[in-house]
Amino acid sequence: MENESTNAFTIMPMNQKISLNPGEVYEGYITIINPSYATEDFVYKAEVTPYSVADEEYTADLLSESDRTAISKWITIEEPTGSVKPNESKEIKFTIKVPQNAPAGGQYGTIAVSSNQDSSNANGVSVQNVFEIASIIYADVAGETVHDGEILENNVPSFVLNNPVKITAMLTNKGNVHETAIFTITVSDVFTGRVILPTEENTGRYSEVIMPETTRYAEREVSDLPALGVVKVTQTIDYNGQTSTTEKQIIICPVWFMALVLLTLASIIAAVVIIVKKRHRKGIVV
């Protein structure tokens, strides 16, 4: 069996929301963590990338540049390469030098960290370990900002064949700075009254960032539901001064149960037809 090195790592925070002023020099930090189960030092490379999204599902784009990703040119990393021992962490400092003529509104970039070392397999062939994690920077540059967001959809289904159940929403932002939408989902069993959500582990509350001049499709899966039954689901969205609440009773009816019901109905109908035919024949004989 080949010897495999463990290069798993993580960074904190995964995103940062900061406010900047034109002409300001801002200092921030990320922390690289090499876990206790790592088998060797993690040799890292940290670099700055622009950040934008490509579609309504918010597929991350760390390559495209625009007026909203100019911040990627303002950031320098103090120690862009180095190493972290197993079960240790390292704080990496970055500096943002905001131009005096920086445009007001949102600016978006990342501090992307990846492996910066080669390893060799059993045949001595060099293999580059490529695994990248990015800490997203959501910056708000002071000035004339425009807040123009709207909740387009707040959807809870009425009927599903199985679980988990998908609760969805659509939100748009026509302003020039990012906004935060707060979602709250509650779930209970209609027949037993059991509260499924929230729980001690899951409050049912989460947030999503809506980038300027984009529309975002948000989706959450609700699990731990009965295989067959009816649950009451409520989704409340608070966004840009608006509140939208959708509440529905969802019928959970798996395919096997539908097939059983259809089979039972077919059997009943067949039995009725047979009985009718027998009675008809008896009537003819008489």
C-alpha positions, 0 to 999 in steps of 0.5 A: 500500500502506498504511503499517503500524506495528510494535507488537510487544513482549515482557515478562520474566519471563512469570511469577513465583513469589514467597513473601509474609508477612502485613504484608510489602511486596514489590517486584518488576519486569517488563521491557518490551522493544521489539524492534530491528525496531520502527518506532516507540516503543512506548507502553505501559499496564501494569495489574493484573488478577486471574488464574484459570483457567476449565477443564481446558485452563486458559483464562486468566481476567483478569476474575473475582475470588475470594479467590485473586485478592485480590492484584490489590488489593494491587499498585501499579505505579510507572509504569503508562504510558510509552514504550520506544524501538526496540531498548531495554527498560524496567524497571517496578517494582511493589509488593505490600502484603500485609495483616496478615490475608491468607489463607494459600495461593495468590494470583494476579494479573498485570501486563498490558501493552498498547499505549496509543496510537492509529494512523491508517490510510491513510484517516485513521481512528483505529485502536486497537492492542490487543495484551496480554501478561500476566506472571503472579504466582504468590504463596504467602502464609505460614501454614497451607498444604495440599498435596493433589495427585494424578496422575489420568492419564498417557497415551501412545497405542499407535497413531497415523495421523500425527505429531506425536504427542500425549502427555497427562496429567491432574492435580488439586490439592485444596490451597490453594496452587499446585503444580508438576508436572515432565514428562520425555518420551523418544522413540527409534526402535525399528528404528534406535535413533535417539534422537529426544528429548531433543536439544540444542535440546529436553531433553524436560523441562518444567513446569506449574503446577497451581492450587489447587482445579483439575484440569489437562489437560496436552498435549505434541506430539512431532514429528520422528518417522518417517512410518511406523514404531514409536517407544518413548515414555516420559513420567514425571511428578513431582508433589507427591511422586508419580512416574508413568511410562508407557512404550509402543511407538507404531505410526505408520501413516499413512492412505496406508499403510493404504490401500495395505495394504488395496488389496494385500490386496484384490488378493490376495483377488481373484487367489485367487478368480479362480484358484479359479474357473478351477480349478473350471471346469476340473474341471466340463469334465473 
